[in-house]
Amino acid sequence: MGKVQVGVGSFARRPDNSAFKQQRLPAWSPSLAPHTVLPIFYSLSLVCVLLGVWLLITVQNTYQLKVDYTDAGSCGDCLEMRKYPTNATTECNCVVNFSVPKTVLGDVFFYYGLINFHQNLRRYMDSRDDAQLVGRKNSLKAPSSYCEPFAYDTNGVPIAPCGAVANSMFNDSFALLYHQSVGAEIAVPLLRKGITWYTDKNVKFHNPQTNSTLQQAFEGTARPSYWQQPVYDLDPTDPNNNGFVNDDLIVWMREAAFPNFKKLYGILNRAHAPFSHGLPAGSYSVIISYNFPVQYFQGRKELVLTTVTWFGGQNPFLPIAYLVSGSVIFAAAVVLTAVYVKVGRDGKNMEE
C-alpha cells in the first residue's frame, strides 16, 4: 500500500494536530456550591437595588412640565381647520397659557412632543435617500425608489428631500412669553442652533456643492407636498441654516424608537435677564404657529420644558428596571437559601 499523502483528498479537511483545534487546551469548570452561589446572588441584588435607588433619586431631581396644546385655548379652532387638506397652506396661530410653579434653575430644554406617531415603522424609516441628504448631485434629481410615493411630485419633478420621513416633518413653531408680576411681558430667548448631534450635522447631512446660491443648487427640484417652504428657505433669518443642514430637519430625520416621543426645539438662552439663573416661576404664554395635523393618526401634541442631568431627562425606566431586577434576584436568593437549609445542608441530596 502506498503512503497516505497529507493534505490530499479527505485528509485536506482534517484540522491541524494542535491543542487549540483538537480541543486539548486546559479547561476550568466552576464548582457551583451553595457557599459560593448564594453570596453572589445577595451581592448582585444589593448592587442592583443601590443602583436603582441612586438613579431614581437622580431622575427625580430633574424638572419636567408638559403642556398639551392639541386643542387647548384657541388651538381648538386651528385643530378643526387642519382637518381639511384644502386649508393646509392657510396660516393659523393660537395662544396657550400655562404657569411654572417654581423657579427652574440651570439650563432648560424646550421640546415638542407627539403622541401616537409611529416613526419606528420599517417602511416609514426606509422612506428616505441618504445619498441625497449627503449632497450628492447625482441623487438630488434622481431620488431613490425607497422614497416612493414621495420621490416625484404630480408634475414629475424630483422632490428634495424625498421620502415619507421628510414629507411628514413637524412644522409647528413656538414663541414663548413671560408675564412678569411687575412690568410688561417679555419674550423668552431660545437658542435654536446647535441642537443636533455632531455626527448628523457634520457627516450625514450636507448641501450640494455649488458655486452659486443655495436656491440655484436646488433648482429643478420640488418641495415635499406637505411643506410650506422649499428646503432652501426653511430659515429666512439665517442663510447658514437652510437646505439639508437645517437643524430642525436634522432633528426630525433621526427617527424615534417609540410612538410617544419628544424632540429638541430649543434651549433657554441664559445670557439675558431675568433668565440668567434659569426659568423664573410665574405665568407664561406660548404663541403657536399651528401647522402639523394630528387627527389623521389620533395623536396629540405637547410642549415639554425640562432640565437634564448626567443621566439625561426624566425617564424612570432604567431605575425601575434595576429595582425590579434586584428584588427578583433577592427573592431567588432567599428561596435557594431556604431549600439549602431544609434539604441540602447535610450535603447528601446535593451530591446525587
Residue pairs with C-beta under 8 A, 6 or more apart in sequence:
4 11
5 11
15 21
15 22
16 22
19 25
30 36
34 336
34 340
34 344
34 350
37 336
38 333
38 336
38 337
38 340
41 329
41 330
41 332
41 333
41 336
42 330
42 333
44 326
44 329
45 326
45 327
45 329
45 330
45 333
46 326
47 326
48 322
48 323
48 325
48 326
48 329
49 322
49 323
49 326
49 327
49 330
51 319
51 322
51 326
52 319
52 320
52 321
52 322
52 323
52 325
52 326
53 319
53 323
55 311
55 318
55 319
55 322
56 316
56 319
56 320
56 323
58 309
58 310
58 311
58 319
59 309
59 311
59 314
59 315
59 316
59 319
61 309
62 306
62 307
62 308
62 309
62 313
62 314
63 102
63 104
63 305
63 306
63 307
63 314
64 304
64 305
64 306
64 307
64 313
64 314
65 98
65 100
65 304
65 305
65 306
66 113
66 302
66 303
66 304
67 96
67 98
67 286
67 302
67 303
67 304
67 305
68 300
68 301
68 302
69 75
69 94
69 96
69 286
69 288
69 301
69 302
69 303
70 79
70 294
70 299
70 300
70 301
70 302
71 79
72 96
73 94
73 95
73 96
73 97
74 94
74 95
74 96
75 94
75 96
75 288
75 290
77 92
77 94
78 92
78 93
78 94
78 288
78 290
79 290
79 294
79 295
81 87
81 90
81 92
82 88
82 92
82 290
82 291
82 292
82 293
82 295
83 293
83 295
88 226
88 293
89 228
91 289
92 289
92 290
92 291
93 287
93 288
93 289
93 290
94 287
94 288
94 290
95 285
95 286
95 287
95 288
96 285
96 286
96 288
96 303
97 283
97 284
97 285
98 283
98 284
98 285
98 286
99 281
99 282
99 283
99 284
100 279
100 280
100 281
100 282
100 284
100 305
101 281
102 281
103 277
103 278
103 279
103 280
103 281
104 278
104 279
104 305
104 307
105 277
105 278
105 307
106 278
106 307
107 267
107 268
107 270
107 278
107 307
107 308
108 267
108 268
108 278
108 279
108 305
108 306
108 307
109 264
109 266
109 267
109 268
109 305
109 306
109 307
109 308
109 313
110 174
110 176
110 190
110 264
110 265
110 266
110 267
110 268
110 303
110 304
110 305
111 262
111 263
111 264
111 265
111 303
111 304
111 305
111 306
112 170
112 172
112 174
112 262
112 263
112 265
112 301
112 302
112 303
112 304
113 260
113 261
113 262
113 263
113 301
113 302
113 303
113 304
114 170
114 260
114 261
114 262
114 294
114 299
114 300
114 301
114 302
115 259
115 260
115 299
115 300
115 301
115 302
116 259
116 260
116 297
116 298
116 299
116 300
117 256
117 259
117 261
117 294
117 297
117 299
118 124
118 259
118 297
119 125
119 165
119 255
119 256
119 259
119 261
120 255
120 256
120 257
120 258
120 259
123 164
124 164
124 165
124 255
125 165
125 255
126 146
127 146
127 147
127 148
127 150
127 163
127 164
127 165
128 144
128 146
128 147
128 161
128 162
128 163
128 164
128 165
128 166
128 253
129 139
129 143
129 144
129 146
129 147
129 161
129 162
129 163
130 204
131 139
131 144
132 139
132 140
132 143
132 144
132 160
132 161
132 162
133 161
133 204
133 205
133 206
133 244
133 253
134 204
134 205
134 206
134 244
135 205
135 206
135 207
135 208
135 209
135 244
136 208
137 208
137 209
140 158
140 160
140 208
140 218
140 221
141 158
141 160
141 220
141 221
142 158
143 151
143 152
143 158
143 159
143 160
143 162
143 163
144 151
144 162
145 151
146 163
147 159
147 162
147 163
147 164
150 159
150 162
150 163
150 164
150 166
150 167
150 224
150 225
151 158
151 159
151 162
151 163
152 158
152 159
152 222
153 159
153 222
153 225
155 222
157 220
157 221
157 222
158 220
158 221
158 222
159 167
159 221
159 222
159 223
159 224
159 225
160 218
160 221
160 222
160 223
160 231
161 224
161 231
161 244
161 249
162 224
165 252
165 253
165 255
166 224
166 249
166 252
166 253
167 224
167 225
167 226
167 227
168 226
169 224
169 226
169 227
169 248
169 249
169 252
170 248
170 252
170 263
170 292
171 226
171 227
171 228
171 291
171 292
172 288
172 289
172 290
172 291
172 292
172 301
173 288
173 289
173 291
174 265
174 286
174 287
174 288
174 289
174 303
175 187
175 286
175 287
176 187
176 188
176 190
176 284
176 285
176 286
176 287
177 185
177 186
177 187
177 188
177 284
177 285
177 286
177 287
178 185
178 186
178 187
178 188
178 274
178 280
178 282
178 283
178 284
179 185
179 282
179 283
179 284
179 285
180 186
180 274
180 282
181 282
185 285
188 268
188 275
188 279
188 284
189 268
189 269
189 271
189 272
189 275
190 265
190 266
190 267
190 268
190 269
191 266
191 267
191 268
191 269
192 247
192 265
192 266
193 238
193 241
193 247
194 247
194 267
195 247
195 251
195 264
195 265
195 266
195 267
196 247
196 250
196 251
197 250
197 254
200 250
200 253
200 254
201 245
201 247
201 250
204 250
205 244
205 245
205 249
205 250
205 253
206 244
206 245
207 214
207 217
207 242
207 243
207 244
207 245
208 217
208 218
208 243
210 216
210 217
214 232
214 239
214 242
214 243
215 230
215 232
215 233
217 232
217 243
218 230
218 231
218 232
218 243
221 231
223 229
223 230
223 231
228 291
231 242
231 243
231 244
231 246
231 249
232 242
232 243
233 242
234 241
234 242
234 243
234 246
234 248
234 249
235 241
235 242
235 246
235 248
241 247
244 250
248 265
251 263
251 264
252 263
256 263
262 302
262 304
268 275
268 278
268 279
269 275
270 276
270 277
270 278
274 280
279 305
286 303
292 301
294 300
294 301
306 313
306 314
343 349
344 350
